Amino acid sequence: MEKKKNSFLKDYGMVILTGLVIGAAAVLLTKLGNPKNMGFCIACFLRDISGAMGFHGAAVVQYYRPEIVGLVVGSMVMALVTKEWKAQGGSSPFTRFVLGALVMIGALVFLGCPLRMVIRIGGGDLNAVVGLLGFIVGIVIGTIPLRKGFTLNRAYKQSKLEGLAFPIALVVFFIVSVATVLLKSSTEGPGSMRAPILVSLIVALIVGALCQRSRLCMAGGIRDAVMFKDFKLITGFVAIIVAVLVGNLIVNGGVKFSFADQPIAHSDGLFNFLGMAMVGWGSVLLGGCPLRQLILAGEGNSDSAVTLLGFICGAAISHNFGLASSAAGIGAGPVAIVMVVGFIILAIVSVCNMKKGA
């Protein structure tokens, strides 16, 4: 019995701890100024960074989020300490860039990445439950090509500079954002809602380090459950939801479970479902959700860095062409057409990268 207990703690303990810390951190950062139900959102924060860099002109979502910097640097430091840092890349970079853009487009149709999805569930947003169903369906579809030998080919060893380039660039622009007025910064809307910079950075450093050790991945958890009946990573999902729910009960005095009037969310069920289905499918093909891509980039993986550039470009496309949703509903642009095209591209990538004869 003692051996089973120790085995459980060894296999699940770090994942559960990471989930609890993320959930608590999300509640803390929200209390200190981040948008409600958005203590941590990789898609939203990369979208804000895209705006801060001037890649899109949506004035209400422009801010160089220190949380993104902290997640990457925290992962990098932990990987260096544990001697797991390794510069590698070269695995279908352009395909990864395109997939990253599609994942971001889907996330901004839903209004959040998989991490914000579970944070929204813990905050009582039932629209996120619809998104979760779409996310699961997208992942299940994505496992079909995986079973048939899907691969974006192997990564190769690269120079240390190549592996460090993305974290260094993040830090440099972060310093620019703090020390100058060269980058754009929202004065209203979600981009103007922010926790203190130092607190955001420290919290994200801790979360990044924990995620590097636990390998927590929203898409990977469901993928592993479907393909291998391995539910370890899913416990991280549950832990985040529980921590956010309990945190909101303590800090805010309660949680309102509803579809209507949720912060920075819309109630279009079809597009909530389809947006997260695109995120799920694309994340499986990429080998990890947006959070996992940040952690891998910190570990020296330039393929994940390219994927993150795809996310940033996808955010610019979403806002420049009216694809991003808002609390009022889906965007005014050709959202349905782009979603259909996006799913077709995902299908083509899936089929063309399956091993022949598998």
N, C-alpha and C positions, 0 to 999 in steps of 0.2 A: 504493500500500500504506500509506504514511504517513497519507494522508487518511482511509482506512478505519479505521486505528487511532485517529486523533484523533476521528473520528465516533463510534466505539464508546465511547471514554472519556467523551465528552460526553454521549451518550445513556444509557449504562448505569452510568458510574462513580459518580455520586452515589447511585443506587439501591443498588448493591452495597456502597458504603461505609456507607450507612445500615444495611443489613442486618447487616453485620459488626459495627458498633458496637452495635446492639441485641442481637445474640447475645452479644457479650462482656460487655455491661452486665448481661444476664440472669444470666450465670454469676457475675459479680462480686457482684451484689446477693444472689444465693442464698447464695454463700459467706459473705457478711456478715450473713446472718440471715433473708432472705426465704424463704418456703416452697420446698421443692425443686421443680424443674421449673416454677417460677413466679416467675422473676426479674422478669418483666413479664407481667401479665395484666389487660387493661382490664376485662373482665367481673368478675373476682374482686376487683379493687381498688375498682371502683365498688360492688360488693356490700358490701365492708367499710365504705366510706363511708356507704352506706345504713344499715348497722347502727350506725355511730358516731353518726349523726343520730337514731337511735331509731326508724327506719322499720320495722325488723324486730327480733325478739327473740332471734335466734340468737347466743348470747353468745360463741361461738367464732370468729365472723367479724365483728368490730366494730373498726375502726381507720381513722382518717382518713389515708389513704395519701398521702404527699407526692409520690409518683410521678405521680399524676393532676394535681396542681397544677403540677408541673414541666413535664409534657408540654404543657399548655395555655399556660402562661406562656412557655415556650421557643418555641412556635409563634408566639405573639403578638409577642414581641420581634423574631424574625426577620422576620415579615411587616411590622412597622413599619419595620425597617431597610431592607428591600428595596422598601418602598412598595407592598406587596401587600395590606396590611390594608384591609379594606373592610366597613363595617357593612351587612349585608343580611339579609333574611329575609321571612317571610310566605308561604312556599310550603307550603300544606297542613299547618299546624302540628299539628293534632290527629291527623291520619293519621300523621305522623311520630312523634308521641308513642306511639301504639298500636304502630306497627312497632318502635320502640325497645324497648318492653316485651316484645314477642314475641321479638325477637332475644336479649334478656337471659334470658328463660325458656329458650330453646333452649340458650344458652351454659351455663347452670347445670345443665341436664340432662346435658350433655356434661362439664361442669366445666372451662370455659375458653373464652376468646374465640379467634378465628383466630390471634392472635399467640401465645397460650399453646399452641395446637395445634402450631405448628411448633417451639416451644421444647420441648414434650414429645417430639416426634419426634426432635429432636437429643439429647434425654436418654435415648432408648431405649424410650420408651413406645409400644408397638405399637397400643394402643387409640386413640392419636391418629391413626394411619394410617387406621383405620376412620372416625374423625371427618373426616379429610381427604376421603375418598371421598364421605361425605355432604355435606360443604361444596361439593365440586365439582358434585355432582348438584343441590343447591339453587341454585347459581349458574347452571347450565345452564338450569334451569327458569325462573329469573328473567330470563334473556336473551330468553325467548320474548315476554313483553309489551314488552320494550325494542325488539325488532325491529318490533313492531306499534304503535310510537309512544307507549309508556307515558311519562307525565310527572306529576309532582306540582305542575306549574305553576311559573311563574317566581318568583324572589325579587325583592324590591324594595329599593331603597336605604332605609336606616333611619338614625336618629340615631347619633352616636358612642357615646352612653351605652348605647343598646340593644346595640350590638356589644361593649361593654366589660363589661356587667352580669354575664355568667356568669364570666369570668375574675376580676373583682373579688370576686364572691361566694365563689368557690373560695379565694382568698387570705385573705379575711376569716375564713372558717371554719377555714382552716388555722392562722391566728394564734390563734384561739380554742382549737383543739385542742392547741396547744403551750403556751399561756400559762395555760390554765385546766383544770378537770376537768369542764367542762360536757358534753363529748361522751363517749360510751361508748368503752371500750377493752378488748379481750379480754385476759384473763390466761392463757388456754390456747387451744390449737387454732391454726389457720392465722392468725387475726387477731393472735395474740401473737407470731408469727414475723415479724420485721422487721429490715431493715438500718438503720444509723444514719440519723436523719432528714436531716441535712445531706448525707450522701453520696447518699441516695436522691433528694433534691431536685436536687442538682447534676447527677447522671447523667441524670435525667429532663429537665432543662433542655436539655442537649446533644442528647438523642435527639429532643425536641420540635422543636428548631431544624433538625436534619437532616431529620426527616420533613416539615417544612414545605417545605424546598427540594426534596426528592426526590419528593414526592407519593406516598410509599409507601402502598399499600393492599392488604391481603390479598385482599379480594373483587375489587377493581378489577383485580388482576393476572390472575386466572383469567377474569374477564369480558372483558378486552381480548384475551386469548389466544383465547377462544372466538369472539368477534365480529369481531375485526380481525386475528387472527394476529400480535398485538403481544405479545412475551414480555418486554418490558423490566421490568415490575413483578414478574414471577415470579422474576427473578434476585435480587430482594430476599429472597423466600422462601428460595431456595437458600442465599443468603449467611447468613441467620440460622441455618439448620439446621447448616451447616458450622461456623460460629463457636461454636455451643453444643456441638456434638460435639467439636471440638478443645479447647474450653475445659474440658469435663468430663474429657477424657483427661488434660489437663495438671493441672487443679486437684484432681480427684477420683480420678485414676489409672485411670479406665476408665468404660465405659458398659454398663449391663445392658439388652440388648434382650429384652423380654418383654411379655406381656399382664398377668401377675400381679404383685402386690406393688409396683406403681408408686405414687409419692407423690401423694396427693390425686387419685386416679383410680379408676374402676371399670371392670369388664370386661364390662358389658352391651353387646354389640356393636350390637344393634338401636337402643338409645336413644342410644348414642354417634353412630351414623349419623344418626338422625332429628334429634337435637339440633343437630348442625352443619348438616344440610340446612336447618333452619329459619333458622339464622344466615345461611347463604349466600343463601338466597332473600330474606330480609328486608334484608340488607345491600345487595344489588343494587338493590332498590327504593328504598332510602334514598340510594343513590349513594355508599356507602362503608362500610367495616367500622368496628367500634367505635374502633380506633386513629385512623382517618381522621376520624371525627366529632369526636374531641378536637382534632385539628389544625385542622379547619375552624372549630371554636368559638373557637380562639385567633386565627383570622384575622378574627373579627368576624361569623361566620355564626350568627345567632340560631336558624335552623332546626336546625342541629346541636346548639345548646344545648338546644333543646326535645327533640331526640332523646335527648340524654344524660340529661335528666330522666326520659324514658321508660325508659331503662336502669335508673336508680336505683329507679324505681317498680316495674319488672319484677323487680328483685332482692328488693324487699320482698314482692311477691306470691309469688315463688318460695318464700321461706322461711316466710312466714306461712301458706301453704296447703300446705306439704309437697311442693312440686314440685322443689326443689333436690336434686340427687344428693349423695352423700358417698362416701367410700372403700368403704363397705359396699354400695353399689348405688344404684339410683334411689330417689327420695323416696317416702314412705309415702302421699302425697296422690294425687289423681286425675290422675296424670301423663299416661297414655295419652289420656284424654278431652281434657285441655287441649291436648295436642299436636295431636290431630285438629282441634279447634276453631281452633287457631292456624293450621294449614295452610289451613283453609277461609277464614279471614280474609285470609290472604296471597293466596289465589286471588281473592277478591272485590275486594280492593284492586287487584290486577293487572288484572283485567278492566274494572273501572269507571274506571280512569284511562288506558285506551288511547284514542288519538285515533280518532274515528269515521272509517272509510274508509281507515285506514292499512293 
